[in-house]
Amino acid sequence: MSLILRYPLHMVWAVTNLCNAHCVHCSSSAGCRLPGELDTNEALGLIDQLSELGIVDLALSGGEALLRPDINELISHAVKRNMQVGLGTNGWWIQKERAHELKRLGLHRVQISLDGLGPVHDQVRGLPGLFEKATAAMHACREAGLQTHVCFTPHRDNVHDLENVIQFAYEQGIHLFNLSQFVPVGRGSQAMDLSAEEWKEIARLWANKRREYAGRMKFTSHLAQMALVDSSLARQEAFRGCQAGMGQGYIAPDGTVTPCVMLPVGIGNVKDKPFREIWDESSVISDLRDRSHLEGKCGTCRIRERCGGCRGVAYGYYQTHMAEDPHCWLPPEAAQAKEHVDSGLFAT
């Protein structure tokens, strides 16, 4: 088993729930500002806590992070605390001047959501004209010298556009393409989800595109099962699939801490207790770090240490974070077959 650090290296912090879009799949049901969102002093103190614990990468998201009035101060403070800072945005508020300002603040990267081309994106995001704005934001960020990423979340309404979006992102000079996983929480419904076989085809497509664009555009993914289709990942000793409660964590706008942005299981609030204590004392975190506690097919799977199934998807379907992942396409007999693990050829 690979080494698991005491605290995650990467944290996602939704700095506000306020958003000008209304995405059909939004896991946080963003729109209006939440009661009790962290004020500036609380936010700066939180950054200090995370830095002191050795968390080196901080992704600021929302809602729409750029709608928070003190976002520049938060970025600057995190940079001064030697953290690599990323920004997740829908791109509406980024023009040339704003992109250069973000670069001057020390922002490392911008991830712009793109869930289809043209009207598909606007329909998924519930905001007419957003595709045009997002495309302009990509150009502005690249011109300013910011690492520019695209994030796509496939579901029933847009999966047909995935390959088109990958090609479009490459043509725009995007540095990294992130394939997120649809999780039926928040506004996302199970009816929007794809079958396990469809997720297998998406994973295979991702692996093929990763090889096709090698050296030209990087590919990352939130899918825990990627080791099933990419033997290069399967051979990496440190690869553990689902990172909830291990390599990453999440903080909501009101200070609630959860193991992952897609796993809405609160383990405490930074207004009530330091982040260190919340993380150290959580039985949820302990369970996620010991995959012998997993249930169903995930619990008996021989590659659970390299995959673990998506804990967010499990929760979305079964209201428990330790259930089996219904996105997994391996039949139980294959999941328990030792030869799949030893060969590193997991696809079936």
N, C-alpha and C positions, 0 to 999 in steps of 0.2 A: 504494500500500500504506500502511495506517495505521501510526502510530508504535507500536512495541513497547517497553515499558519494560524496563530491564535486570533488575529484580526484580519479582515479582508484587506487586500491591497487596493481594491477598487470599490468606491461607493457611488451610488446614484442618489442624488438629493433633489426632490421636486421642490423648488423654492417657492412655488405658488400653484394653486389650483386654477387660477384665473386663465382663461384661454379664449381667443377669438374664433377658434374653430370648434366644430362639434363632431368629432370623429365617431363613426359608427362602432368602432372596435375599441374605444378608449378604455383602458383597464382601470383608470382612476375616475372615470365619469367627469372629466374636467369641464369647466365652464365658469362657475362663479368662485370667487375667493372663499376659502374655508374659514370658519370662525377659529380664532386662535393661531393663525399662521405666525411663525416665528418673526419677531421684529428684528431690526438691524442688529442690536446688541446681542440678542440671543443667537442670531445667525453667525455673527463673527465669533462668538464664544464656541459655537458648535464646530466651526472650521478649526479653531485652536485645538479642541479635543481630538478631532480626527487626525490632525497632523501629529500630535503628540503620541498617538498610538501607532504611527508608522504607515498610515494610509496615504499612499503616494499619488493616487489618481482619483480625481473627483469629477463626476459628470453632473452638471447642473441641468435640470429639466423642469417640466411642469406637468399640467398646464402648459402655458407658454412662458418660459423663463424670462424672456425679454420684456414682459409686461410688469415685472417686479421693479419698482422705482430705484432700488439700491443695488441692482444687479452688478453694475460696474464696480461698486465697492466690494461686493462679495468675491468677484473674480480676482480683483487686485489683491485682496487680503489672502486668498488661498494661494495665489502665485507667490506672494511674499513668504508664505509658510512652506515653500518648496514643494508645492503640490502641482502636478500636471493637471490642468483644468480643461474639461471639455464642455461644450454647450449643445444641448438638444433643442431644436427649434423647428417650427413649421416654415420658417423663412420669410414670413410676411413682413417683418420689421427690419430686415437687413438690406440696406442699400450700400452703395460704395463707401460713403463716409462712415457708416456704422461698422462696416467690416474692418476698415482701417483702424477705427477706434478700438475695437475688440482686440485686434492684433497688438496695438500699443499697450493694452492692459496686460498683455502676456498670455492671453488665451491660446491654448495649444491647438485645439481642433473644434470644428463645428459639424454636428451631425444634423442633416436636414431630412425630414421624413418625406418620402415619395412613395405613394401607394398606388401608382398607376400613371398613365400618361393622359394629359389633357383633361377631358371631362370625367374620366374614371377617378382620377385623384381628387378632383373637386367634389365629386359626389361622395366618395368615401370620407372625406374630411369635412363635409358639410359647409364649405365656404367657397362660393364662386370666385374664380380668379386666382385661387391659391396656387395652382400649378404654375402659372406665369410668374407669380411672385417668388415661388420656391426656386424656379430655374434662374431667375435674375439673382437670387441670393447665392446660389452656387457659383455663378460667375464672379460676383463681388468678393466672396470669400477666397476663392482661388487667386484672384488678382491681388488681394491684400496679403497673400502669403500664408493663409491659414490652411492647415490640413482640413480637407473638405470631404466629408463622408455622407453617404446616403443610406437611409434605413427603410426597408420594405417589410411590411407585415402581411403575409398572404392569408387570405380567407376566401369564402365563397364568392364575394363580390368583386375580387380583383386578381385572383390567382392566374387567370388567363393572360394577364399583362406582365407577369414576372420576367420572362425573357426579354420583352420589349424594354422594360425599365432597366435591366442590367445593361443592355446595349446602349440605351440612352445615357445612362450614368457614365459609361466609358467614353462616349462621344463628348460629354461635357468636361472631361478631364478629372473626374472624381478619383480621389486617392484610394478610397475603401468603400466596399459595398457590404452592408450589414443585413443579413437575413434574420429578422426577428421571428419569434414564434407567436402565433395567435393563441391567446389564453382566454377562455370564456369566463372572465370576471369583469366587473364594471359594466360598461355598455355592451361589451362583447357577449353574444349569446351562443349557446351550443349549436343553434341552427346555422350560424355562420361558419362553423368549424368544418374542417376537411376530414376525410376518413384517414385511417392509419395507412392505407395503401397510397393515398394521395400524398401524405407526408413523406412516405418513402420515395416517391417520384421527385418531390421537391428536394429532398436531401441529395438524391443522386444528381439532379440537375446542378445543385450548388457545388457538389464535389467536382463535376465535370467542368463547370465554369471556372472554378478555382484553378484547375490545371490549365484550362484554355487561356486565361488571362494572367497567368503567372508572370511576374516581372513587370506587368503593366497596370494592374489594379488588384488590390488586396481584397480578400473575402473573409468575413467573420460571420459567426452565426450563434444564435441562442439555443439552437436545437441540441438537446442533450444527446440525441442518438447519432451525432455526426461520425462517431468512431465506427458505426456500423457500415458506413459507405466510403470512408476515407481511411485506408490502411496507414497512411502517414500519421494521422492523428492517433490511431489505435496503437502505434508503436511508441508514442510519446509517454514516458513513464508518468509524467505529471498531469496528463490529460484526465479529467474526471467528469466530463459531461456537465451535468447540472452543477452550477456554482452557488446555489442558494445557501446562505449561511456559512460559506467557506471562502471562496475567492471574491465574493461581492456581498453587499448588503444595500439596504434602501432606507431612506428617511423621507417621510411624507411632509407636506407643507406645514402641518401642525406639530411636527416633531415626533410623530409616531415612528418607531423603528420596526422594520420587517426584514426577513431574511433576503428578500429579492423584490424588485419592482413589480414582478408578476405574481407574487405570493402574498396576498393581503391578510397575513396572520400577524397581528401586532404583538410585540414582545416587550413593549415599554415605551416611554416617552421621554425625550431628552429634557423636557421642562421639569420633569419630576426626579430624574436620576441621571447621572453621567452616562454617556454612551458606553464607556468601559464596563460599568456595572451591569447595564442592561444586557450587553452581549455575553459577559462572563456568566451571568446567573440564569440565562434562558435555557429552559429544558427543550424548547423548540430547536435552538441552535445545536444543542447536544445531540438530539435525535437526528438532525439532518447530517451531522458529521459522522454518524455511525450507521452505515447503510444496512447493517444487519437488522435494523428496526423497520425497514421498508416492508410493505404489505403486498399481497397478491403476487402477480407475475414478476414485478420488480424485486420483490424480496427473495425470490428463489433464482433469479437470473445470475448466471455465472459472470456476466460482465457488468454487474451493478457498480463496481468500483470505477469503471471507465465511462459509465453513462448515468445511472441512477434515476433515469426518467425525469421529466420536467415536473417539479414539485408544484408549480403553479397550475399546470394543466390538471394534475391529479386533484388539487384542491377545487378547481373550477367545476369538476364533474362530481366529486364525492364529498366535498366539504371537509376533507382531511388531507393534510400535506404529506402523509406517509402512504397514501394509496398508490396503486399501480397507475402508470401513465397510459391512458387510452390512445395516445398517439403512436405508441410502439407497434410496429408491424411484425415483430418476431412472434411466431407461435410459441407456446410454452415449451414444447419439446426442443425447439431450436435454441431458445434462450438458455436452456440447461445443458446444451451439448458442449462438452469440453473442447471439441475440435474447432468450434467457431472462435473460441478465445485464443487457443494456441496458435492458430494460423494467422490471426489478424484479418481474416476475410469474413466479415460479419454479415454482409448483404445476403438476403435470401430472396 
